[in-house]
């Protein structure tokens, strides 16, 4: 039997990926499962982006590129950072990766060693702590309370920093809560970081354009330029441009860090897809008006889902400020019994009850470090969202 390295036992499979796989397996078995687990826009990739990829293929742009991305793509990323975020990154401070997740993985693998601590505010995206663990570090979780909009406070950050802290990971808009930091809230956090020069900040901005009610997006280096040499700003084309399957993310950061991320990438995937890079150039430089249209649709769906979930017995839903997830509490269902007599002891039991009784799939909050909650993606049609909430209501009405 092949020996599996101990580092693999530190981590678990991605709960969101496994949930999507389970939905597909159940559908294949003949069950009418309505899956609301996937963080993927239901819109198609815009035509001008697809056409750019087609032109690239016909022009023979199908070969290896520089490991960290083509010069043209880096130029487009540089323009994007300047135009939308007021950030000035040179080509040597930019890397293109096979998805934003690879940028996060590269950065933490390049900088985190045994004994190092990484502050991870909860609720968090499922992969942050596992990547830290794989790198040999220790994730330090801070519970962000719903009363504070699921946001990290300056006081919480200050109290969590030790001499071994290497990174703070920030994700705004947040997956799964939809929390969005205001300029003042971000400034309070960057002020803390200024007092601790050994702490870096990794800002996952992938939901940047999915922000509601006229709120303004901010990123740490934009608020505090003095942090530029110890910050990594990560983004990608998956969410705003409906390009999840194209697998193209990017990051801007200190040249020394980027150089080592490129070195690591050269020994893993090498360059991102040449075709996806050409498509990403078209996305970043092309028409942007459809983003506002998509955002308006997502906001309408946000209102629909939050409203319907707040009518479900035992469920309460904080209205998300961004991204396309509703992170709802199922605390009112804990301690109740299913028709078969099984006790709902936690959010995992609750989510399993939804699946078994009404064939609706969501993800339990414990996967995001916060219980008793569940996440529902509203990156789907209004018809399917209404049906999903109807099934959730039926499942909760069965509980006694």
Protein Blocks (a to p, Z undefined) as FASTA:
>chain_A
ZZddfklmmpccdfklmmmmmmmmmmmnopacddffbccdfbdcdfklmmmmmmmmmnop
abccdfkbpfklmmmmmmmmmmmnopacdfklcccdehjklmmmmmmmmmpcghiacddd
ddddfklmmmmmmnopacddddddfkloopacfklmmmmpcfklmbdcddddddfklpac
dfklmmmmmmmmmmmmkbccdddfklmmmcgehiacddfklmmmmlmmmcccdddfklmn
opmknopadddddfklmmmmmmmmmmmnmpadfklmmmmmmmmmmcfklmmmmmmmmmmm
mmmmmmmmmmpghiacdddfbdjbdcddfklmgopacfkopacfbfklmmmmmmmmnopa
cddfklnopacdddddfbbcfklmmmmmmmmmmmmmmpZZ
